[in-house]
């Protein structure tokens, strides 16, 4: 029986260490960051696994994944630089854009979720949700060069699949349309959120609902309610009145 839970203060410390590893030029440290990360993560994992040896093993595996996490986060920064003409420097993106904070939490949480870790991934993404107003479930799959502009009110559901070079604006929901229940009336964790292919842009306050596919190189305008598949290279806009 678990007698303790992950601590927000320690999880925040863990994310700050990851941030320094990913962006050392912006968050320099003279401390042995990898050793710190392993120690903090091992302890937090032990609270949900009840097995210190297993926690240590998973912490080591996570460190092996850090180069890929770092690569992906740098592509996310690149995506902002490529899509927002208001940006004046890379440092501005790293220090000021909520995308960086939420993706730091999400990419760490998603990696841990894939390793079978309970509770801790969701805590990490909810911490970012509280800070940024962007709600990304750790189970979602998000490719490289991901950009959220502004971001407040964005919701990305647990079984969402997002390709590369996707841009979302504020208020976008990638959600479920219907929930399947089993014979006992319990909700079934089945694929129920959208698949967004490469090079898609979705503008503000649009809801894309259900297990539908938005084909690559598509632009979806703002304030759209979308519940059907969209072929590649489409332009979806409201009809003018």
MOQUI-V223540 format. One record per pair of residues at least 12 apart in sequence whose C-alpha atoms are under 6 Angstrom apart, sorted by the first residue. I is the first residue (numbers start at 1). J is the second residue. Records with the same first field share a line. If there is no record, write none. Layout:
I=J, J
This chain:
4=47
5=47
6=44
22=70
38=59
42=55, 56, 59
72=144
75=144, 145
76=145, 146
79=145, 147
80=147
98=132
99=148
102=128
105=124, 125
106=125, 138
109=121, 138
110=138
133=152, 153
134=152, 153, 154
135=155
136=155, 156
137=157, 158
139=158
140=158, 159, 160
141=161, 162
142=162
143=162, 163, 164
144=164
145=164, 165
146=165, 166
147=167
148=167, 168, 169
149=169
150=170
151=169, 170
152=170
153=170, 171
154=170, 171, 172, 173
155=173
156=174
157=175
159=191, 193
160=193, 194, 195
161=195
162=195, 196
163=197, 198
164=198
165=198, 199
166=199, 200, 201
167=201
168=201, 202
169=203, 204
170=204
171=204, 205
172=204, 205, 206, 207
173=207
174=208, 209
175=193, 209
176=192, 193, 209, 210
177=209, 210
192=210, 211
193=210, 211
194=210, 211, 212, 213
195=213
196=213, 214
197=215, 216
198=216
199=216, 217
200=216, 217, 218, 219
201=219
202=220
203=221, 222
204=222
205=222, 223
206=222, 223, 224
207=225
208=226
209=227
212=228, 229
213=229
214=229, 230
215=230, 231, 232
216=232
217=232, 233
218=232, 233, 234, 235
219=235
220=236
221=236, 237
